[in-house]
Amino acid sequence: MKNRSFEYVYTVFQEGSFSKAAAKLYISQPALSAAIKKVETELYGVPLFNRGVNPVTLTPAGEFYIKAGLEIAEIEERIDAYFASSAGVRGGTLNIGSSSYFCTYVLPGIIKRYHEHNPGCTLNLIETVVTDMEEKLKSGELDLAMDVETMDSQVFESIPLGREYILLAVPSHFDVNERLAAYRLTGSQIKDLSFLSEEIPAVDLSLLKEEPFLLLKKQHDLYRRAMELCRRAGFEPNACLYLDQMLTAYNIAKNGQGITFFRNTLLKATEASDKLAYYKFGDEMASREILISYKKHPAPSPLSDDFIKYMMLHPEG
């Protein structure tokens, strides 16, 4: 049984919906449906879901599949824990570097839970700018680095952990929101990723070309993507401020001073505000992989391998 296949089936079972499961898994609904169909084909064509009801439910075969899969996962965890302990994987020190955003809002919870799972290790979280991550990995100051920036593939191995999405926050009092009513998102749609549904339209960014924008400074990937999104919409944004931190830009937008681009995951750390109107983009530039990277040579330590494996299985901690 392939872990990814089981994850797909289990997520549909949890969500009761192919579209919601696809959003949670960061894949398209057609791709998820095809993957589930492939699993069913491998299981002699026996269906796992009753697709004609809403929410979708498990067939008796699907119930058996989920029960057996959970039993297998439990056995695999016991085997891994035994041999990892025997090999001393759980000990040692791991230095993990990332940008201020991930250090503040994403990694602390993951590190806390990993340490509870493996109390014999020491984990250090080091905030650094993207431009320094490669050098710190090369020098050994960092064992792992987490960000959205790709690194030199000849020197580093980068493993995708998931995707994040760039959205738009427009002060609610801006008149342009009246023309964008059909595109407006709710905070709950952003948090549960249901905004990824093809039924929810993407904003026409060109309608905002006359408005003031709050942008991050040029060294940020979010700046580059924001500029490219605007360029593809046929204009250069009228930047009224350049800022170091996305949360600062978001809060200034909430105070009504301009439009800003932000990560969808930000709303896990702060509440959606009725002072802002939210919109999504249809452009591929508005989606980017979250990567964990390490130096290929020498090979990563057993502890690094174990932490990466944990991150892949528990991307949200």
Disulfide bonds with the S-S distance in Angstrom:
none
